[in-house]
Amino acid sequence: MMALSARLWRLPSRFCASSAVLASKRCLGRVECKSSTLLLVDSRHYNNNGSVNPPCPQRVSSVRGYAQHPTPDAASRNRLMWLVYFSGFIGAFMFFAVIRREFKKYQKKKRGIVEMKIPAFGHRIFICKYKDFVLFDTVGQNIEELERFAVREDDVWLVGWPRSGTTWSQEIIYLIQTGLDFEGAGSAPLDDRFPYLEFQYPGYEAIAKYPSPRLIKSHLPFHLLPGDIHVKKPKIIYIARNPKDIIVSYYHFIRMLLPFRFTGQFPEFFNLFLSDQLPYSPWWKHVREFWEHRNENNILFIKYEDLQKDLRGVIREISQFLGKNLTEEQVEAIAEHCTFHKMKTNHCVNHTWFENLGLKRKGEADFIRKGRIGDWKNYMTAEMSGRVDKLLEQKLGDTDLNFEFSPQEE
């Protein structure tokens, strides 16, 4: 019995050892079929009483055929060796890439930045949440530098939620502030004349070197603007727009730009807006913060709908706020330059460079689209409209801020 147990215990190790020798010798092209002992170990069968059955001819034949397989040459062995090296390199690269990504995520979390992955925008993470607001990931990476941006007392800032009429307002403010520089307005891109603080071009470092007085645009909420802005108290103009038209305009803007990778339909985008999953959300909090500060001497709160109804009146209001006295002829000249048709065809403000750089998706709307009040009626169902009304009631109902949703309300 002891002998049988020892024999059974040695069987797996003998089998594995002989198989390993076979495999290694085959790979090196040196298998020799002269050792009958080696070849027959695999084919022997042990009975319960410890006796050994004769080897199976079929198994012996198959082992011999296996051993007599043509051996690879040196070139094949070299190719196999480099393939192993390359696979190891790829594995190591992927491993360190994962480690780097997780470390960056950990660093962001320590700074209070939480990555957001929205399936509607593909697998790439391009937005994050910081202090209750959703930001582009590129903005989140530089948020501390933006908060420390050096503000000057003679700066003029324009702030608003995306698609609220900031481009239109920028051109008006530029002309007022520069004494009607139509030549510059027709030759230099708006992004150079009136740069966007948190955008990569020209970048906050370049804007810091602009000569005074600077014109600066931002979509940041009130409490995320540079800290100096609450000390130096520069002129700030905030523009708001009714949320129903904003949703439609923002939807077309996001679909237009290829980097966003959004190909969903309007209902999906509508839900992203209401669930605060779009850049610079939540909209209601963005607007409310500035509405609560509207009576400060350095802040002017205007509405997109007022620009539509009374463009000349808003031009006068802005010029008075900036301390610029305009004649009626000058007001008329600015109003004529800033009509919707002129803005849409002006290559310095209509962002045609999106298309030149291959950033615009073919077949989508232009950067400057319709410029109307009430276009939301062509997209929203009654149920959707009711949900926006409910949002306004819940979040802004305790304020006296009202919006116009139809041109019939003029």
C-alpha positions as CSV (number, residue, x, y, z in Angstrom):
1,M,0.0,0.0,0.0
2,M,2.8,2.4,0.9
3,A,4.5,1.7,-2.5
4,L,1.3,2.4,-4.4
5,S,0.7,5.6,-2.6
6,A,4.3,6.8,-3.4
7,R,3.8,5.8,-7.0
8,L,0.5,7.7,-7.3
9,W,2.0,10.8,-5.7
10,R,4.9,10.8,-8.1
11,L,2.7,10.5,-11.2
12,P,1.5,14.1,-11.6
13,S,5.0,15.5,-11.1
14,R,6.5,13.0,-13.6
15,F,3.9,13.8,-16.2
16,C,4.3,17.6,-15.8
17,A,8.0,17.4,-15.9
18,S,8.1,15.3,-19.0
19,S,5.5,17.6,-20.7
20,A,7.5,20.7,-19.8
21,V,10.7,19.1,-21.3
22,L,8.8,18.3,-24.5
23,A,7.4,21.8,-24.8
24,S,10.7,23.5,-24.2
25,K,12.7,21.2,-26.5
26,R,10.1,21.6,-29.3
27,C,10.3,25.4,-29.1
28,L,14.1,25.3,-29.3
29,G,14.0,22.8,-32.2
30,R,16.0,20.2,-30.3
31,V,13.4,17.4,-29.5
32,E,14.9,14.0,-30.0
33,C,12.7,10.9,-30.2
34,K,15.3,8.5,-29.0
35,S,14.4,8.2,-25.3
36,S,11.5,5.7,-25.1
37,T,11.3,6.3,-21.4
38,L,10.5,9.9,-21.8
39,L,7.9,9.3,-24.5
40,L,6.2,6.5,-22.7
41,V,5.7,8.1,-19.3
42,D,2.7,10.0,-20.7
43,S,1.1,6.9,-22.0
44,R,1.3,4.5,-19.1
45,H,-1.8,3.7,-17.1
46,Y,-1.8,2.7,-13.5
47,N,-4.4,0.2,-12.1
48,N,-5.9,0.3,-8.6
49,N,-3.6,-2.6,-7.5
50,G,-0.5,-0.7,-8.5
51,S,0.2,-2.6,-11.7
52,V,1.1,-0.8,-14.9
53,N,-0.8,-1.3,-18.2
54,P,1.2,-1.5,-21.4
55,P,1.5,1.8,-23.3
56,C,-1.2,2.7,-25.7
57,P,0.1,2.4,-29.3
58,Q,-2.1,5.4,-30.5
59,R,-0.6,7.7,-27.8
60,V,2.9,6.5,-28.5
61,S,2.4,7.3,-32.2
62,S,0.9,10.7,-31.5
63,V,3.8,11.6,-29.2
64,R,6.3,10.5,-31.8
65,G,4.6,12.5,-34.5
66,Y,4.6,15.5,-32.2
67,A,8.3,15.1,-31.4
68,Q,9.2,14.9,-35.1
69,H,7.5,18.3,-35.9
70,P,9.8,20.5,-38.1
71,T,11.9,22.7,-36.0
72,P,11.8,26.5,-36.4
73,D,14.9,28.3,-37.6
74,A,16.8,31.2,-35.9
75,A,14.7,33.9,-37.6
76,S,11.5,32.4,-36.2
77,R,12.9,32.3,-32.7
78,N,14.0,35.9,-33.0
79,R,10.6,37.0,-34.2
80,L,9.0,35.2,-31.3
81,M,11.5,36.8,-28.9
82,W,10.7,40.3,-30.2
83,L,7.0,39.6,-30.0
84,V,7.3,38.7,-26.4
85,Y,9.3,41.9,-25.7
86,F,6.8,44.0,-27.6
87,S,3.8,42.5,-25.7
88,G,5.6,43.1,-22.4
89,F,6.2,46.8,-23.4
90,I,2.6,47.3,-24.3
91,G,1.4,45.8,-21.1
92,A,3.8,47.9,-19.0
93,F,2.7,51.0,-20.9
94,M,-1.0,50.3,-20.3
95,F,-0.3,49.6,-16.6
96,F,1.5,52.9,-16.1
97,A,-1.2,54.8,-18.1
98,V,-3.8,53.4,-15.7
99,I,-1.7,54.4,-12.7
100,R,-1.2,57.9,-14.1
101,R,-4.9,58.4,-14.7
102,E,-5.8,57.2,-11.3
103,F,-3.2,59.5,-9.7
104,K,-4.5,62.5,-11.6
105,K,-8.0,61.7,-10.5
106,Y,-6.8,61.5,-6.9
107,Q,-5.0,64.9,-7.3
108,K,-8.2,66.5,-8.7
109,K,-10.3,65.1,-5.9
110,K,-7.9,66.5,-3.3
111,R,-8.5,69.9,-5.0
112,G,-12.2,69.5,-4.8
113,I,-12.6,68.6,-8.5
114,V,-14.8,65.6,-9.3
115,E,-14.7,64.1,-12.8
116,M,-18.0,63.6,-14.5
117,K,-18.6,61.0,-17.2
118,I,-21.6,61.6,-19.3
119,P,-22.4,58.7,-21.7
120,A,-24.0,61.2,-24.2
121,F,-20.6,62.7,-24.8
122,G,-18.8,59.4,-25.4
123,H,-16.1,57.8,-23.3
124,R,-13.9,60.8,-23.0
125,I,-14.2,62.8,-19.7
126,F,-14.4,66.5,-20.6
127,I,-16.4,68.0,-17.8
128,C,-16.0,68.1,-14.0
129,K,-17.7,69.5,-11.0
130,Y,-16.1,72.1,-8.7
131,K,-17.9,74.0,-5.9
132,D,-21.3,72.9,-7.1
133,F,-20.8,74.0,-10.7
134,V,-20.0,71.9,-13.8
135,L,-17.0,73.1,-15.7
136,F,-15.0,72.0,-18.8
137,D,-12.2,69.7,-17.6
138,T,-9.7,72.2,-19.1
139,V,-11.2,74.9,-16.9
140,G,-11.1,72.7,-13.8
141,Q,-7.4,71.9,-14.4
142,N,-6.6,75.7,-14.2
143,I,-9.3,76.8,-11.8
144,E,-6.8,77.9,-9.1
145,E,-4.9,80.1,-11.6
146,L,-8.1,81.6,-12.8
147,E,-9.2,82.4,-9.3
148,R,-5.9,84.1,-8.7
149,F,-6.1,86.1,-12.0
150,A,-5.0,89.7,-11.5
151,V,-7.9,92.0,-12.1
152,R,-7.6,95.7,-12.8
153,E,-10.0,98.5,-11.8
154,D,-10.4,99.7,-15.3
155,D,-11.3,96.3,-16.7
156,V,-14.7,95.8,-18.3
157,W,-16.1,92.3,-17.8
158,L,-19.0,90.6,-19.6
159,V,-20.4,87.5,-17.9
160,G,-23.3,85.2,-18.9
161,W,-24.3,81.6,-19.2
162,P,-23.4,80.1,-22.6
163,R,-25.7,81.1,-25.5
164,S,-27.2,84.0,-23.6
165,G,-26.2,86.6,-26.1
166,T,-22.6,87.2,-25.0
167,T,-21.2,87.5,-28.6
168,W,-23.8,90.1,-29.5
169,S,-23.1,92.0,-26.3
170,Q,-19.3,91.8,-26.8
171,E,-19.5,93.6,-30.1
172,I,-21.7,96.3,-28.7
173,I,-19.4,96.8,-25.6
174,Y,-16.3,96.9,-27.8
175,L,-17.7,99.6,-30.0
176,I,-18.8,101.7,-27.1
177,Q,-15.6,101.3,-25.2
178,T,-13.3,102.0,-28.1
179,G,-15.2,105.1,-29.4
180,L,-16.8,103.2,-32.4
181,D,-13.7,101.4,-33.8
182,F,-15.4,99.9,-36.8
183,E,-12.1,99.3,-38.5
184,G,-10.9,97.0,-35.7
185,A,-14.3,95.4,-35.5
186,G,-14.1,94.5,-39.1
187,S,-10.5,93.3,-39.2
188,A,-9.6,91.6,-35.9
189,P,-11.3,88.5,-34.5
190,L,-13.6,89.1,-31.5
191,D,-11.6,86.5,-29.5
192,D,-8.5,88.8,-29.8
193,R,-10.3,92.0,-29.1
194,F,-12.6,90.7,-26.3
195,P,-10.9,87.5,-25.1
196,Y,-12.7,84.7,-23.2
197,L,-10.9,84.2,-19.9
198,E,-11.1,80.5,-19.4
199,F,-10.7,79.4,-23.0
200,Q,-7.4,78.0,-24.3
201,Y,-7.0,80.8,-26.8
202,P,-5.5,83.3,-26.2
203,G,-5.3,82.0,-22.6
204,Y,-5.4,83.7,-19.2
205,E,-1.6,84.2,-19.2
206,A,-1.8,86.2,-22.5
207,I,-4.8,88.1,-21.3
208,A,-2.9,89.1,-18.1
209,K,-0.5,91.0,-20.4
210,Y,-3.1,92.9,-22.4
211,P,-2.9,96.7,-22.1
212,S,-5.5,98.6,-20.2
213,P,-8.4,99.0,-20.4
214,R,-9.0,95.3,-21.0
215,L,-12.3,93.8,-22.2
216,I,-12.8,90.3,-20.8
217,K,-15.5,87.7,-21.2
218,S,-16.3,84.8,-18.9
219,H,-18.9,82.1,-18.3
220,L,-17.8,81.5,-14.8
221,P,-20.4,82.0,-12.0
222,F,-20.1,84.9,-9.6
223,H,-18.3,83.0,-6.8
224,L,-15.8,81.4,-9.1
225,L,-14.6,84.6,-10.8
226,P,-11.1,85.8,-9.8
227,G,-11.0,86.9,-6.2
228,D,-9.6,90.3,-7.2
229,I,-12.9,91.1,-8.9
230,H,-14.6,91.5,-5.6
231,V,-11.8,93.8,-4.4
232,K,-11.0,95.9,-7.4
233,K,-14.7,96.2,-8.4
234,P,-14.3,96.6,-12.2
235,K,-17.3,97.2,-14.4
236,I,-19.3,93.9,-14.9
237,I,-22.1,93.5,-17.3
238,Y,-24.2,90.3,-16.9
239,I,-26.5,89.1,-19.6
240,A,-29.3,86.6,-19.0
241,R,-31.7,84.9,-21.4
242,N,-34.9,82.8,-21.0
243,P,-33.9,79.2,-20.3
244,K,-36.2,77.7,-23.0
245,D,-34.4,79.4,-25.8
246,I,-31.0,78.8,-24.2
247,I,-31.6,75.1,-24.2
248,V,-32.4,75.1,-27.9
249,S,-29.4,77.3,-28.8
250,Y,-27.0,75.4,-26.6
251,Y,-28.2,72.1,-28.1
252,H,-27.3,73.3,-31.6
253,F,-24.0,74.7,-30.4
254,I,-22.9,71.4,-28.7
255,R,-24.0,69.4,-31.8
256,M,-22.1,71.8,-34.0
257,L,-18.7,71.3,-32.4
258,L,-16.9,68.0,-33.1
259,P,-14.8,67.9,-29.9
260,F,-18.0,67.5,-27.8
261,R,-18.9,64.3,-29.7
262,F,-22.6,64.7,-28.9
263,T,-24.9,63.2,-31.5
264,G,-27.9,62.7,-29.4
265,Q,-31.4,64.2,-30.0
266,F,-33.0,67.2,-28.3
267,P,-35.0,65.3,-25.6
268,E,-31.7,63.8,-24.3
269,F,-30.0,67.2,-24.3
270,F,-33.1,68.7,-22.6
271,N,-32.7,66.2,-19.7
272,L,-29.0,66.9,-19.4
273,F,-29.9,70.6,-18.9
274,L,-32.5,69.9,-16.2
275,S,-30.2,67.5,-14.4
276,D,-27.3,70.0,-14.3
277,Q,-25.0,67.9,-16.5
278,L,-23.9,70.6,-19.0
279,P,-20.9,72.9,-18.7
280,Y,-21.5,75.8,-16.4
281,S,-24.6,74.2,-14.9
282,P,-26.8,74.8,-12.9
283,W,-28.2,77.6,-15.0
284,W,-30.6,78.9,-12.4
285,K,-27.9,79.3,-9.8
286,H,-25.6,81.1,-12.3
287,V,-28.3,83.6,-13.0
288,R,-29.5,83.9,-9.4
289,E,-26.1,84.8,-8.1
290,F,-25.7,87.8,-10.3
291,W,-29.4,88.8,-9.9
292,E,-28.7,89.1,-6.1
293,H,-25.8,91.4,-6.8
294,R,-27.4,93.5,-9.5
295,N,-27.8,96.6,-7.4
296,E,-24.0,96.9,-6.7
297,N,-22.6,99.9,-8.4
298,N,-20.2,98.0,-10.6
299,I,-22.7,95.5,-12.0
300,L,-25.2,96.0,-14.8
301,F,-27.8,93.2,-15.4
302,I,-29.3,93.1,-18.9
303,K,-31.4,90.6,-20.8
304,Y,-31.2,89.1,-24.3
305,E,-34.9,89.7,-24.9
306,D,-34.3,93.5,-24.2
307,L,-31.6,93.5,-26.9
308,Q,-34.2,92.0,-29.3
309,K,-37.0,94.4,-28.4
310,D,-35.0,97.7,-27.9
311,L,-31.5,97.4,-29.1
312,R,-30.8,101.2,-29.1
313,G,-32.2,101.5,-25.6
314,V,-29.8,98.8,-24.3
315,I,-26.9,100.5,-26.2
316,R,-27.6,103.7,-24.3
317,E,-27.9,101.9,-21.0
318,I,-24.6,100.2,-21.5
319,S,-22.8,103.4,-22.6
320,Q,-24.1,105.2,-19.6
321,F,-23.0,102.4,-17.3
322,L,-19.5,102.6,-18.8
323,G,-19.4,106.4,-18.5
324,K,-19.4,107.0,-22.3
325,N,-21.6,109.7,-23.8
326,L,-22.9,108.7,-27.2
327,T,-24.8,110.9,-29.7
328,E,-27.9,109.6,-31.4
329,E,-25.9,109.2,-34.6
330,Q,-23.3,107.0,-32.7
331,V,-26.1,104.9,-31.1
332,E,-27.6,104.4,-34.6
333,A,-24.3,103.5,-36.1
334,I,-23.7,100.8,-33.4
335,A,-27.2,99.5,-33.7
336,E,-26.8,99.2,-37.5
337,H,-23.5,97.4,-37.2
338,C,-24.9,95.0,-34.6
339,T,-28.1,93.9,-36.4
340,F,-28.5,90.1,-36.6
341,H,-27.8,90.0,-40.4
342,K,-24.6,92.0,-40.0
343,M,-23.4,89.8,-37.0
344,K,-24.1,86.6,-38.9
345,T,-22.1,87.6,-41.9
346,N,-19.2,89.3,-40.1
347,H,-16.3,86.8,-40.2
348,C,-14.7,88.5,-37.2
349,V,-17.6,87.5,-34.9
350,N,-19.4,84.5,-36.5
351,H,-16.6,82.1,-35.6
352,T,-16.1,80.7,-39.1
353,W,-12.7,79.7,-37.9
354,F,-14.4,76.7,-36.3
355,E,-15.0,75.3,-39.7
356,N,-11.5,76.3,-41.0
357,L,-9.9,74.3,-38.2
358,G,-12.1,71.3,-38.8
359,L,-14.0,71.7,-35.5
360,K,-17.4,72.2,-37.0
361,R,-19.6,69.2,-37.8
362,K,-20.9,69.3,-41.4
363,G,-24.6,69.8,-41.7
364,E,-25.1,71.4,-38.3
365,A,-26.2,75.0,-37.6
366,D,-23.9,78.0,-37.7
367,F,-22.4,79.6,-34.6
368,I,-24.8,82.5,-35.0
369,R,-28.1,80.7,-35.8
370,K,-31.5,82.4,-35.6
371,G,-31.4,85.0,-32.8
372,R,-35.1,84.8,-32.1
373,I,-37.3,84.8,-29.1
374,G,-39.6,81.8,-28.9
375,D,-37.8,79.3,-31.1
376,W,-38.1,76.8,-28.3
377,K,-41.8,76.2,-29.4
378,N,-40.4,74.3,-32.4
379,Y,-38.6,71.9,-30.1
380,M,-40.4,71.5,-26.8
381,T,-43.5,69.6,-26.0
382,A,-46.0,71.0,-23.5
383,E,-44.6,68.6,-20.9
384,M,-41.1,69.8,-21.5
385,S,-42.2,73.5,-21.3
386,G,-44.0,72.7,-18.0
387,R,-40.9,71.2,-16.5
388,V,-38.9,74.4,-17.2
389,D,-41.7,76.4,-15.7
390,K,-41.6,74.2,-12.6
391,L,-37.8,74.7,-12.4
392,L,-38.2,78.5,-12.5
393,E,-40.9,78.4,-9.8
394,Q,-38.8,76.2,-7.5
395,K,-35.4,78.0,-8.0
396,L,-36.3,81.6,-8.8
397,G,-39.9,81.9,-7.7
398,D,-38.9,83.8,-4.6
399,T,-37.2,86.6,-6.7
400,D,-38.7,89.2,-8.9
401,L,-36.7,88.0,-11.9
402,N,-38.9,87.4,-14.9
403,F,-38.3,86.2,-18.5
404,E,-40.1,86.7,-21.8
405,F,-40.7,83.5,-23.8
406,S,-42.5,84.8,-26.8
407,P,-42.1,87.9,-29.1
408,Q,-45.9,88.4,-28.6
409,E,-45.1,89.6,-25.1
410,E,-43.3,92.7,-26.5
